[in-house]
Amino acid sequence: METLATETAVHCCSSDNERLSHHSDKVKADLTVRLNRIEGQIRGIKGLIEKDTYCDNILNQIAAVQSALNGVGKLLLSGHLKSCVVERIQEGDDEVIDEFVNTINKLIKY
């Protein structure tokens, strides 16, 4: 079971219409560990396919990868909402709400 990092500090800034976020070192490290694990799982799935492993076993591994990616998405989404979205609303930029809704719709698409 994966748990979300307790520290989701993200600071967003923009320059020349390019928005950037600055994750805390702890969040970056957590995201990197998670993504490295997912990368290994993907390589493992490839190996299972190459070895003609039973399809159900491969599908279970794919489900695990999807769950792990959802965990990364939740962590980023939480930090984005708590900082970037709030900052932009406080600055009077209500377009961020539509942007956020579109992002959520992409994340929950099946």
LOTOR-304308 format. One record per atom (N, C-alpha, C): residue in one letter; x, y, z. Coordinates in steps of 0.001 Angstrom, whole numbers. Atoms other than C-alpha are relative to their C-alpha. Last residue first. Layout:
<sites>
<site type="a" east="X" north="Y" up="Z"/>
...
</sites>
This chain:
<sites>
<site type="y" east="-322" north="1433" up="35"/>
<site type="y" east="-10943" north="5316" up="-18374"/>
<site type="y" east="411" north="-415" up="-1360"/>
<site type="k" east="454" north="643" up="1229"/>
<site type="k" east="-10849" north="9063" up="-17914"/>
<site type="k" east="443" north="-1446" up="-11"/>
<site type="i" east="996" north="1015" up="-334"/>
<site type="i" east="-10297" north="10034" up="-14282"/>
<site type="i" east="-570" north="-690" up="-1231"/>
<site type="l" east="-494" north="992" up="-963"/>
<site type="l" east="-7014" north="11848" up="-14858"/>
<site type="l" east="-1006" north="-1107" up="267"/>
<site type="k" east="-1013" north="838" up="661"/>
<site type="k" east="-8155" north="13644" up="-18010"/>
<site type="k" east="477" north="-1113" up="917"/>
<site type="n" east="698" north="829" up="992"/>
<site type="n" east="-11310" north="14903" up="-16304"/>
<site type="n" east="961" north="-909" up="-747"/>
<site type="i" east="657" north="1090" up="-730"/>
<site type="i" east="-9200" north="16077" up="-13361"/>
<site type="i" east="-729" north="-928" up="-972"/>
<site type="t" east="-1048" north="925" up="-451"/>
<site type="t" east="-6997" north="18083" up="-15718"/>
<site type="t" east="-608" north="-1182" up="747"/>
<site type="n" east="-455" north="755" up="1177"/>
<site type="n" east="-10003" north="19646" up="-17429"/>
<site type="n" east="1068" north="-1027" up="386"/>
<site type="v" east="1075" north="938" up="333"/>
<site type="v" east="-11439" north="20638" up="-14031"/>
<site type="v" east="399" north="-853" up="-1210"/>
<site type="f" east="-34" north="1063" up="-1007"/>
<site type="f" east="-8094" north="22203" up="-13066"/>
<site type="f" east="-1062" north="-1066" up="-281"/>
<site type="e" east="-1207" north="797" up="251"/>
<site type="e" east="-7876" north="24217" up="-16288"/>
<site type="e" east="57" north="-1201" up="950"/>
<site type="d" east="280" north="812" up="1198"/>
<site type="d" east="-11471" north="25380" up="-15845"/>
<site type="d" east="1178" north="-903" up="-328"/>
<site type="i" east="1044" north="956" up="-396"/>
<site type="i" east="-10627" north="26520" up="-12294"/>
<site type="i" east="-346" north="-906" up="-1175"/>
<site type="v" east="-643" north="1168" up="-593"/>
<site type="v" east="-7346" north="28103" up="-13404"/>
<site type="v" east="-1027" north="-1055" up="410"/>
<site type="e" east="-159" north="1000" up="1063"/>
<site type="e" east="-9319" north="30457" up="-15626"/>
<site type="e" east="622" north="-1287" up="529"/>
<site type="d" east="1022" north="1033" up="-144"/>
<site type="d" east="-10315" north="32280" up="-12411"/>
<site type="d" east="73" north="-1054" up="-1099"/>
<site type="d" east="-11" north="800" up="1225"/>
<site type="d" east="-7055" north="34248" up="-12360"/>
<site type="d" east="-975" north="-1167" up="148"/>
<site type="g" east="1129" north="-378" up="836"/>
<site type="g" east="-7765" north="36863" up="-9686"/>
<site type="g" east="-97" north="-783" up="-1301"/>
<site type="e" east="-460" north="-1033" up="926"/>
<site type="e" east="-4328" north="36623" up="-8040"/>
<site type="e" east="-1120" north="455" up="-934"/>
<site type="q" east="-269" north="-1190" up="-803"/>
<site type="q" east="-5918" north="34745" up="-5123"/>
<site type="q" east="482" north="1162" up="-858"/>
<site type="i" east="1315" north="-548" up="-364"/>
<site type="i" east="-7328" north="32294" up="-7691"/>
<site type="i" east="182" north="1278" up="812"/>
<site type="r" east="565" north="-651" up="1186"/>
<site type="r" east="-3835" north="31846" up="-9136"/>
<site type="r" east="-1382" north="574" up="279"/>
<site type="e" east="-743" north="-1230" up="338"/>
<site type="e" east="-2298" north="31190" up="-5759"/>
<site type="e" east="-641" north="736" up="-1157"/>
<site type="v" east="347" north="-1024" up="-994"/>
<site type="v" east="-5022" north="28693" up="-4766"/>
<site type="v" east="691" north="1321" up="-325"/>
<site type="v" east="1371" north="-422" up="264"/>
<site type="v" east="-4562" north="26746" up="-8006"/>
<site type="v" east="-405" north="1112" up="964"/>
<site type="c" east="102" north="-684" up="1292"/>
<site type="c" east="-782" north="26636" up="-7681"/>
<site type="c" east="-1404" north="542" up="-251"/>
<site type="s" east="-897" north="-1138" up="192"/>
<site type="s" east="-675" north="25843" up="-3967"/>
<site type="s" east="-271" north="738" up="-1302"/>
<site type="k" east="-288" north="-751" up="-1223"/>
<site type="k" east="-3196" north="23475" up="-2463"/>
<site type="k" east="897" north="1209" up="-225"/>
<site type="l" east="1198" north="-666" up="-498"/>
<site type="l" east="-4606" north="22318" up="-5798"/>
<site type="l" east="315" north="912" up="1181"/>
<site type="h" east="413" north="-996" up="987"/>
<site type="h" east="-1221" north="21576" up="-7338"/>
<site type="h" east="-1206" north="791" up="505"/>
<site type="g" east="-908" north="-1140" up="-90"/>
<site type="g" east="48" north="19819" up="-4225"/>
<site type="g" east="-403" north="1124" up="-934"/>
<site type="s" east="174" north="-621" up="-1306"/>
<site type="s" east="-3003" north="17576" up="-4109"/>
<site type="s" east="878" north="1239" up="144"/>
<site type="l" east="1273" north="-709" up="16"/>
<site type="l" east="-2886" north="16864" up="-7828"/>
<site type="l" east="-236" north="742" up="1311"/>
<site type="l" east="-159" north="-1232" up="780"/>
<site type="l" east="802" north="15964" up="-7702"/>
<site type="l" east="-1277" north="841" up="14"/>
<site type="l" east="-971" north="-845" up="-691"/>
<site type="l" east="315" north="13473" up="-4880"/>
<site type="l" east="172" north="1336" up="-725"/>
<site type="k" east="641" north="-556" up="-1201"/>
<site type="k" east="-2839" north="12067" up="-6413"/>
<site type="k" east="936" north="952" up="732"/>
<site type="g" east="955" north="-1028" up="405"/>
<site type="g" east="-1135" north="11639" up="-9805"/>
<site type="g" east="-674" north="661" up="1186"/>
<site type="v" east="-809" north="-1149" up="427"/>
<site type="v" east="1795" north="9777" up="-8271"/>
<site type="v" east="-923" north="1151" up="-378"/>
<site type="g" east="-595" north="-568" up="-1206"/>
<site type="g" east="-643" north="7470" up="-6473"/>
<site type="g" east="853" north="1224" up="-300"/>
<site type="n" east="1056" north="-774" up="-657"/>
<site type="n" east="-2614" north="6963" up="-9684"/>
<site type="n" east="522" north="646" up="1276"/>
<site type="l" east="100" north="-1270" up="729"/>
<site type="l" east="629" north="5912" up="-11357"/>
<site type="l" east="-1086" north="884" up="595"/>
<site type="a" east="-1173" north="-802" up="-367"/>
<site type="a" east="1118" north="3282" up="-8643"/>
<site type="a" east="-10" north="1350" up="-713"/>
<site type="s" east="211" north="-477" up="-1356"/>
<site type="s" east="-2420" north="1995" up="-9153"/>
<site type="s" east="1154" north="894" up="461"/>
<site type="q" east="1027" north="-1038" up="74"/>
<site type="q" east="-1889" north="1764" up="-12896"/>
<site type="q" east="-279" north="595" up="1380"/>
<site type="v" east="-638" north="-1199" up="572"/>
<site type="v" east="1360" north="-106" up="-12313"/>
<site type="v" east="-1008" north="1138" up="-81"/>
<site type="a" east="-877" north="-558" up="-1040"/>
<site type="a" east="-375" north="-2581" up="-9993"/>
<site type="a" east="677" north="1275" up="-489"/>
<site type="a" east="862" north="-662" up="-980"/>
<site type="a" east="-3156" north="-3121" up="-12542"/>
<site type="a" east="830" north="647" up="1107"/>
<site type="i" east="436" north="-1258" up="630"/>
<site type="i" east="-509" north="-3861" up="-15188"/>
<site type="i" east="-894" north="777" up="958"/>
<site type="q" east="-1138" north="-919" up="-95"/>
<site type="q" east="1013" north="-6431" up="-12842"/>
<site type="q" east="-334" north="1344" up="-627"/>
<site type="n" east="-114" north="-406" up="-1409"/>
<site type="n" east="-2367" north="-8119" up="-12441"/>
<site type="n" east="1149" north="973" up="202"/>
<site type="l" east="1054" north="-991" up="-244"/>
<site type="l" east="-2776" north="-8113" up="-16234"/>
<site type="l" east="1" north="475" up="1449"/>
<site type="i" east="-447" north="-1265" up="602"/>
<site type="i" east="568" north="-9876" up="-16598"/>
<site type="i" east="-1027" north="1098" up="279"/>
<site type="n" east="-1109" north="-502" up="-823"/>
<site type="n" east="-453" north="-12614" up="-14168"/>
<site type="n" east="506" north="1348" up="-519"/>
<site type="d" east="579" north="-514" up="-1237"/>
<site type="d" east="-3776" north="-13042" up="-15957"/>
<site type="d" east="1076" north="569" up="915"/>
<site type="c" east="553" north="-1354" up="169"/>
<site type="c" east="-1976" north="-13351" up="-19295"/>
<site type="c" east="-550" north="602" up="1286"/>
<site type="y" east="1456" north="68" up="45"/>
<site type="y" east="121" north="-16388" up="-18277"/>
<site type="y" east="-588" north="1417" up="43"/>
<site type="t" east="666" north="200" up="-1290"/>
<site type="t" east="3789" north="-15611" up="-18864"/>
<site type="t" east="-1514" north="40" up="-197"/>
<site type="d" east="1309" north="621" up="220"/>
<site type="d" east="5055" north="-15932" up="-22438"/>
<site type="d" east="-704" north="-359" up="1304"/>
<site type="k" east="-80" north="1373" up="-505"/>
<site type="k" east="8631" north="-15149" up="-21330"/>
<site type="k" east="-1312" north="-763" up="-185"/>
<site type="e" east="-1038" north="706" up="765"/>
<site type="e" east="8786" north="-12000" up="-23506"/>
<site type="e" east="102" north="-1469" up="412"/>
<site type="i" east="524" north="219" up="1353"/>
<site type="i" east="5480" north="-10880" up="-22014"/>
<site type="i" east="997" north="-788" up="-834"/>
<site type="l" east="1042" north="1018" up="-102"/>
<site type="l" east="6791" north="-11356" up="-18494"/>
<site type="l" east="-582" north="-331" up="-1376"/>
<site type="g" east="-650" north="1295" up="-160"/>
<site type="g" east="9951" north="-9434" up="-19372"/>
<site type="g" east="-1010" north="-1137" up="85"/>
<site type="k" east="-587" north="320" up="1305"/>
<site type="k" east="7915" north="-6500" up="-20654"/>
<site type="k" east="662" north="-1382" up="46"/>
<site type="i" east="1116" north="418" up="855"/>
<site type="i" east="5915" north="-6583" up="-17442"/>
<site type="i" east="506" north="-388" up="-1385"/>
<site type="g" east="410" north="1334" up="-426"/>
<site type="g" east="9129" north="-6467" up="-15420"/>
<site type="g" east="-1136" north="-543" up="-852"/>
<site type="r" east="-1013" north="920" up="549"/>
<site type="r" east="10387" north="-3479" up="-17424"/>
<site type="r" east="-336" north="-1446" up="361"/>
<site type="i" east="239" north="48" up="1454"/>
<site type="i" east="7104" north="-1741" up="-16615"/>
<site type="i" east="1006" north="-933" up="-661"/>
<site type="q" east="1173" north="857" up="217"/>
<site type="q" east="7491" north="-2603" up="-12924"/>
<site type="q" east="-292" north="-149" up="-1493"/>
<site type="g" east="-412" north="1387" up="-197"/>
<site type="g" east="10996" north="-1173" up="-12939"/>
<site type="g" east="-1146" north="-964" up="-228"/>
<site type="e" east="-852" north="336" up="1145"/>
<site type="e" east="9737" north="2100" up="-14404"/>
<site type="e" east="471" north="-1453" up="90"/>
<site type="i" east="914" north="243" up="1125"/>
<site type="i" east="6999" north="2153" up="-11787"/>
<site type="i" east="785" north="-399" up="-1244"/>
<site type="r" east="654" north="1286" up="-283"/>
<site type="r" east="9596" north="1813" up="-9020"/>
<site type="r" east="-923" north="-386" up="-1155"/>
<site type="n" east="-1019" north="1037" up="227"/>
<site type="n" east="11660" north="4618" up="-10555"/>
<site type="n" east="-583" north="-1391" up="222"/>
<site type="l" east="-144" north="164" up="1450"/>
<site type="l" east="8519" north="6737" up="-10745"/>
<site type="l" east="1073" north="-1024" up="-356"/>
<site type="r" east="1203" north="632" up="546"/>
<site type="r" east="7720" north="6187" up="-7066"/>
<site type="r" east="154" north="-273" up="-1499"/>
<site type="v" east="14" north="1390" up="-470"/>
<site type="v" east="11271" north="6933" up="-5953"/>
<site type="v" east="-1191" north="-742" up="-611"/>
<site type="t" east="-1059" north="718" up="713"/>
<site type="t" east="11362" north="10074" up="-8107"/>
<site type="t" east="35" north="-1465" up="387"/>
<site type="l" east="452" north="219" up="1380"/>
<site type="l" east="8019" north="11290" up="-6788"/>
<site type="l" east="1020" north="-808" up="-791"/>
<site type="d" east="1091" north="965" up="-47"/>
<site type="d" east="9153" north="10812" up="-3182"/>
<site type="d" east="-488" north="-327" up="-1410"/>
<site type="a" east="-601" north="1303" up="-305"/>
<site type="a" east="12459" north="12584" up="-3834"/>
<site type="a" east="-1069" north="-1089" up="5"/>
<site type="k" east="-752" north="451" up="1185"/>
<site type="k" east="10700" north="15475" up="-5532"/>
<site type="k" east="596" north="-1383" up="221"/>
<site type="v" east="991" north="423" up="991"/>
<site type="v" east="8224" north="15724" up="-2646"/>
<site type="v" east="700" north="-504" up="-1260"/>
<site type="k" east="627" north="1229" up="-493"/>
<site type="k" east="11040" north="15806" up="-59"/>
<site type="k" east="-1008" north="-541" up="-1022"/>
<site type="d" east="-936" north="1107" up="224"/>
<site type="d" east="13045" north="18347" up="-2064"/>
<site type="d" east="-604" north="-1331" up="436"/>
<site type="s" east="-996" north="106" up="-1059"/>
<site type="s" east="10027" north="20640" up="-2125"/>
<site type="s" east="917" north="-1184" up="-313"/>
<site type="h" east="329" north="959" up="-1047"/>
<site type="h" east="8306" north="21014" up="-5457"/>
<site type="h" east="1106" north="7" up="1052"/>
<site type="h" east="-1220" north="295" up="-732"/>
<site type="h" east="8827" north="24159" up="-7482"/>
<site type="h" east="-370" north="-885" up="1178"/>
<site type="s" east="251" north="267" up="-1413"/>
<site type="s" east="6151" north="24520" up="-10088"/>
<site type="s" east="1326" north="-375" up="633"/>
<site type="l" east="-887" north="992" up="-580"/>
<site type="l" east="6585" north="26262" up="-13388"/>
<site type="l" east="-464" north="-284" up="1422"/>
<site type="r" east="207" north="268" up="-1415"/>
<site type="r" east="4195" north="28205" up="-15579"/>
<site type="r" east="924" north="-1119" up="445"/>
<site type="e" east="-357" north="1384" up="-281"/>
<site type="e" east="5406" north="29585" up="-18867"/>
<site type="e" east="-119" north="-212" up="1493"/>
<site type="n" east="1121" north="931" up="218"/>
<site type="n" east="3530" north="32745" up="-19850"/>
<site type="n" east="355" north="-1465" up="184"/>
<site type="d" east="259" north="34" up="1434"/>
<site type="d" east="6801" north="34770" up="-20019"/>
<site type="d" east="-1048" north="-1046" up="-363"/>
<site type="s" east="-826" north="-991" up="665"/>
<site type="s" east="7615" north="33886" up="-16433"/>
<site type="s" east="-223" north="-174" up="-1488"/>
<site type="s" east="58" north="-72" up="1457"/>
<site type="s" east="5309" north="32068" up="-14105"/>
<site type="s" east="950" north="1076" up="-489"/>
<site type="c" east="-316" north="-1342" up="464"/>
<site type="c" east="5509" north="30826" up="-10563"/>
<site type="c" east="-90" north="7" up="-1516"/>
<site type="c" east="75" north="-221" up="1442"/>
<site type="c" east="4195" north="27909" up="-8686"/>
<site type="c" east="377" north="1435" up="-320"/>
<site type="h" east="133" north="-1425" up="241"/>
<site type="h" east="5208" north="26757" up="-5241"/>
<site type="h" east="25" north="199" up="-1503"/>
<site type="v" east="-267" north="-337" up="1390"/>
<site type="v" east="4612" north="23201" up="-4232"/>
<site type="v" east="-171" north="1501" up="-99"/>
<site type="a" east="-324" north="-1383" up="283"/>
<site type="a" east="4715" north="21844" up="-719"/>
<site type="a" east="388" north="183" up="-1459"/>
<site type="t" east="309" north="-180" up="1409"/>
<site type="t" east="3069" north="18441" up="-605"/>
<site type="t" east="296" north="1434" up="-424"/>
<site type="e" east="-407" north="-1329" up="440"/>
<site type="e" east="4565" north="17271" up="2663"/>
<site type="e" east="-255" north="127" up="-1485"/>
<site type="t" east="710" north="-977" up="-806"/>
<site type="t" east="2677" north="14353" up="4123"/>
<site type="t" east="349" north="1420" up="-424"/>
<site type="a" east="-931" north="-735" up="-841"/>
<site type="a" east="3752" north="12085" up="1334"/>
<site type="a" east="-774" north="1061" up="765"/>
<site type="l" east="-403" north="-1279" up="549"/>
<site type="l" east="904" north="9983" up="79"/>
<site type="l" east="951" north="681" up="967"/>
<site type="t" east="578" north="-1121" up="-718"/>
<site type="t" east="821" north="6408" up="1220"/>
<site type="t" east="506" north="1276" up="-637"/>
<site type="e" east="-781" north="-1215" up="48"/>
<site type="e" east="1329" north="3385" up="-950"/>
<site type="e" east="-712" north="1085" up="792"/>
<site type="m" east="819" north="-1170" up="0"/>
<site type="m" east="0" north="0" up="0"/>
<site type="m" east="873" north="1248" up="0"/>
</sites>
